[in-house]
C-alpha cells in the first residue's frame, strides 16, 4: 500500500531564475537524473531548494544559488520575487521517496536574479554535494522543454510572470 499524498503538506521552497545580461536563463543538468540511453531525456532545472524554518526568502535563495552554482551574492542583483507561491505535486512513483516521504510536492516562491559576473565564476563543485553535472544558458521559452514533466506548468507560469523583467 502506497502513501496517500493528499494528507501530506507541501515542502516550502525557493526557486531561482538566474538570468544573464543577454536575457538567457541558467539551467543545470541534475546529477541524480542523468540519462545515458536518451529514451527519457536528461533532467535540467533552475536552482531551487528548501527554505529552513528560520529563513527568509531572499537569504534562502542566495544560499541555494551559492550552494548549487558557486555564484555568490556579490555577483548578482535580485530583480523580483514571484507574486504568489507555485505548487507542484510529485508523481506517484516519487511520493514517499523524496524528502523522507514527508511532502507531497513543493510550494515555491521564485526569485528573478540577474547574474553580473563572468561564466567562469559559475562553479558546480562549490558545495560538498553537487547537484548539477553540467550547465547552460537557455532562452526562457526553452525551459519547459528541458524540465521534468511534473514541473512544466510551474516553469511556464514563472516565465510568464517574469518575462517583462528578464
FIVEX-458391 format. One line per 10 residues: number of its first residue (from 1); for each residue x negated, y, z negated of C-alpha. Coordinates in pm, 1 decimal, decimal comma, padded with zeros to 6 digits. Last residue first. Example, Ala and Ser with C-alpha at 12.3 -4.5 7.8 and 13.67 -1.06 7.14 Angstrom:
2 = -01367,0:-00106,0:-00714,0; -01230,0:-00450,0:-00780,0
***
This chain:
166 = -01414,3:03924,8:01796,6; -01180,6:04182,4:01645,6; -00894,6:04159,6:01898,2; -00900,9:03777,1:01890,1; -00898,6:03740,6:01509,7; -00537,7:03625,3:01462,8; -00525,8:03441,6:01793,8; -00849,8:03255,7:01726,6; -00730,1:03161,6:01377,6; -00400,0:03028,3:01515,3
156 = -00571,7:02817,9:01782,1; -00812,3:02676,6:01522,9; -00525,4:02587,6:01289,6; -00335,4:02403,3:01564,7; -00647,1:02210,7:01670,4; -00734,6:02081,7:01320,6; -00563,9:01738,5:01340,6; -00707,2:01676,8:01688,0; -01077,1:01701,7:01595,6; -01233,6:02020,4:01728,9
146 = -01404,9:02074,8:02062,1; -01109,0:02162,2:02285,3; -00958,0:02390,1:02019,0; -01278,6:02594,1:02009,8; -01311,5:02656,8:02383,6; -01092,2:02970,5:02374,8; -01336,9:03135,5:02134,9; -01620,6:03102,4:02390,6; -01896,2:02888,5:02248,9; -02226,9:02937,1:02064,7
136 = -02399,4:02607,6:01986,2; -02501,4:02380,7:01700,4; -02661,4:02043,7:01636,8; -02670,6:01770,6:01371,0; -02441,9:01951,2:01127,9; -02351,9:01878,3:00767,3; -02696,8:01899,1:00607,9; -02731,2:01766,9:00251,3; -03036,7:01935,1:00093,2; -02934,6:02267,9:00247,1
126 = -03136,6:02478,0:00493,4; -03157,3:02193,6:00746,1; -02906,9:02349,1:00987,8; -03124,0:02658,7:01014,4; -02994,6:02959,6:01204,9; -03263,1:03229,3:01186,1; -03399,0:03127,6:01530,0; -03068,6:03249,0:01678,3; -03152,8:03605,9:01577,9; -02958,8:03801,7:01317,9
116 = -02652,4:04023,7:01313,2; -02394,7:03745,0:01289,6; -02048,1:03899,7:01262,4; -01810,7:03728,6:01018,1; -01439,8:03658,7:01058,0; -01328,5:03498,0:00734,6; -01058,0:03232,8:00712,4; -00835,4:03124,6:00425,8; -00771,8:02752,7:00436,2; -00527,4:02517,2:00273,9
106 = -00668,4:02170,5:00324,5; -00539,0:01817,8:00356,6; -00350,8:01560,8:00148,2; -00587,8:01600,0:-00145,8; -00718,5:01389,7:-00437,5; -00839,0:01086,3:-00240,8; -01193,9:01140,4:-00365,4; -01243,8:01434,8:-00131,5; -01192,3:01217,6:00177,2; -01074,5:00855,7:00164,9
96 = -00720,5:00877,0:00025,4; -00585,4:01030,0:00343,9; -00833,1:00959,5:00623,8; -00638,3:00687,1:00811,5; -00312,9:00878,4:00764,7; -00436,6:01190,5:00944,3; -00531,4:01475,7:00712,2; -00279,6:01753,9:00680,0; -00350,1:02111,7:00782,1; -00264,9:02440,4:00622,0
86 = -00356,4:02795,0:00719,7; -00354,3:03056,7:00447,5; -00241,8:03402,8:00543,6; -00367,0:03741,5:00655,8; -00700,4:03595,7:00756,6; -01008,4:03781,9:00642,0; -01188,5:04048,8:00838,8; -01522,5:04188,6:00957,6; -01769,3:04041,8:00707,2; -02113,1:04156,1:00823,8
76 = -02400,7:03912,0:00851,8; -02779,0:03871,0:00830,0; -02816,5:03997,8:00470,7; -02565,8:03735,0:00353,9; -02791,7:03447,2:00457,4; -02757,5:03218,4:00758,8; -02901,9:02877,1:00670,3; -02620,5:02719,4:00871,8; -02426,2:02487,3:00639,7; -02539,1:02602,0:00296,0
66 = -02569,2:02967,7:00399,8; -02221,5:02977,7:00551,8; -02073,8:02791,0:00255,9; -02219,9:03042,9:00012,0; -02108,0:03340,6:00223,2; -01756,0:03199,9:00244,2; -01738,7:03126,6:-00128,8; -01865,7:03477,9:-00208,3; -01594,7:03623,6:00018,9; -01306,9:03407,6:-00112,1
56 = -01360,2:03439,5:-00488,6; -01499,3:03156,4:-00699,8; -01407,9:03029,3:-01047,7; -01217,7:02721,3:-00930,3; -01466,1:02645,8:-00650,3; -01361,2:02712,3:-00292,0; -01413,5:02413,6:-00068,4; -01587,6:02429,5:00263,9; -01595,8:02561,1:00616,3; -01839,9:02622,6:00898,5
46 = -01681,7:02605,8:01244,9; -01629,4:02261,2:01386,4; -01757,7:02004,0:01630,2; -01663,3:01636,5:01629,9; -01822,4:01431,8:01906,1; -01598,8:01270,3:02162,3; -01367,4:00972,2:02128,4; -01495,4:00747,9:02403,7; -01839,7:00911,7:02400,8; -02020,4:00583,5:02308,8
36 = -02255,9:00757,4:02065,7; -02007,5:00950,2:01858,4; -02136,2:01190,6:01598,6; -01874,8:01218,9:01324,4; -02073,6:01222,3:00998,0; -02337,5:01460,1:01133,3; -02075,3:01713,3:01239,2; -02163,4:01911,5:01550,2; -02170,7:02277,8:01454,1; -01977,2:02561,2:01610,5
26 = -02073,4:02929,5:01620,8; -01840,1:03160,2:01812,5; -01916,5:03384,7:02108,1; -01826,7:03752,7:02106,2; -02151,2:03864,1:02272,7; -02281,8:04019,8:01948,6; -02245,4:03684,3:01770,5; -01942,8:03541,1:01595,8; -01916,5:03332,5:01279,2; -01559,5:03216,1:01221,4
16 = -01588,8:03095,1:00863,9; -01333,5:02876,1:00691,8; -01267,4:02887,0:00317,7; -01097,2:02601,5:00136,0; -00847,6:02521,7:-00136,8; -00766,5:02147,9:-00113,9; -00397,0:02084,6:-00051,1; -00199,4:01904,6:-00320,3; -00095,3:01536,9:-00320,6; 00258,8:01410,1:-00367,1
6 = 00343,5:01408,9:00003,5; 00021,4:01220,3:00079,0; 00168,8:00886,3:-00031,4; -00140,8:00671,6:-00073,4; -00142,1:00339,4:00102,2; 00000,0:00000,0:00000,0
***
